[in-house]
Amino acid sequence: MDLYLALKHLHSGWRFVALVLLILAIVGALSGWLSKSNYTPRSRKLNLFTLIAFHIQILIGLALYFMSPKVRLDDMALAMKDTISRYWTVEHIFMMILAAVLITIGHSKSKKISESYQKHKTIAIFYILAAIIVIVAIQMSGIPIWAMS
């Protein structure tokens, strides 16, 4: 198996880790926000692990980006005319980096807040926005969210 294929499988598989952690973090944040419960070390760790999982996914994705035959960096005019090339060259990477940035901002902002209610609210809002972007990006690829590519 070559490096590209190995990274592609790793990226596809790691997606499940990142998505499950994101779902758990959102559920925990919504629950904490709506019930006004304490922001516990468990909450902090779950949100941090979600952030780390997304950063790992982005790093794997960046490596794939520069190796993939679907990415057309050599001729951007041609890439923009072709729906599939445009998606893999521009849209997918932009949306996924944006989702990771939202998770990073949400996590960073929550660390500066002292009230548990506000911490949960901040995480919930930023992580939900990131989840929406991730789901849209995956759906646009034509690959089912819970299938291996």
N, C-alpha and C positions, 0 to 999 in steps of 0.2 A: 504494500500500500504506500502510495507516495504521500508527501507532507500535505499537499493541498487536500487530498481526500481525507486524511486523518484529521486535519483541522476542521474540515467541513462537518464531519461526524461529531467531533467534539463540540463545535458551535451549535449544532442541532440538538445534541443531548443536553448540553449545559443550559439551553433555553428552558428546559423543564425545571431545573433547579432555580433559575432566576424567576420564572413565572410563579412557581409554588411559593417561594419566599415573598414575592411581591403580593400575592393574594393573601397570605397569612399576615403580612405587615398591614395591609389595607384593612382587613377584618379586625385586627387588633387595635388599629388606630381609630377606626369608626366606633368600635365598642367602647374604647376608652374615652373618646370624645363625647359620645351620646350618654354614657353612664357617668361621665365626669370622674372616672376612676384615676388612681395614681399612675404616673408614668414610672414603671418599674425597671429595674435592671434587665429583666427579661424583654420588655418592650424595646429598650435601647439596643440590646444585642440583636434582636430580630431585625430591627431597622438597619443596623450597621451591616449585618450579614446580607441583607437585601442589596444594600449599596455596593458591597464588595462583589456580590454575584454579578451585578450589572456591569461593574467595571471590568471584571474578568471577561464577561461576554463581549464587551466592546473591544477589549484588547485582542481577543481571538478573531472577532469580526474584522478588525483593522488589518490583521495579518492576511486574512482571506481576501479582503478588498484588493490588496495589491497583487494577489496571486490568481484571482479568479478570471476565467476566460469570459465570464458574463460582464465584467466591468470593462468599459471602453474608454480608458483615459487617453488613448492615442488619438482618438477622433471624437471630440465632444459634440461636434455638429451632427455627426452620424448617430451618436448615442442618444441625443435629444430627440431625434426623429423616430427612433425605434422604441416602442413602449417597454419592452423587456430590458433592453440596454439602459434606458433612462431610469427605470426602477432600480436596477442593481448598481448603476453608476452614481446616481444622485439621490433618489428618493429614500431608499432603504437606509443608507448610511446616515442621511440627514435626520430622519425620524428617530432612529435608534440612538444617535448621539444626543438628540434633543430630549428623549426620554431619560437617558442617563443623567443629563444635566439637571432635569427637573428633580430626579431622585436625590442628586447631590445637593441641590439648593434646599430642598425640603429637609433633608437630614441636617444640613449645616444650620439652617434657621432654627430648627427645633432644639438644637444644642444650646442656643443662646437664650431660650425662653425658660423662665423659671416655673410658670404654672403648668401643671400636668395637663389640664384641659386644653390649653393652647398648644402644647407640644403634640398631643394626639391630633388636634385639628390641623395643624401645619403638615404633619406627616400624611394624614388622610388626603388632604387637598392635593398636595404635590405628587404623591404616589398614585392617586387615582388618575390625575392628568397623564402621568407617565404610562400607566396601564392602558389608557385609551389609545395613546399614540402607538404603543407596542402592538396592541391587538389590530389596529388599522394597518400598520406596516406589515404584519404577518399575513393578514387577510389579502392585502394587495399582491403579495408574492404568489398567491395561489396555492401555497402549501398549508394544509390544515394545521391549526395551532398545536394539536396534540399528536401529530404524526412526525415520524423521523423523515428527514429529507435526504 
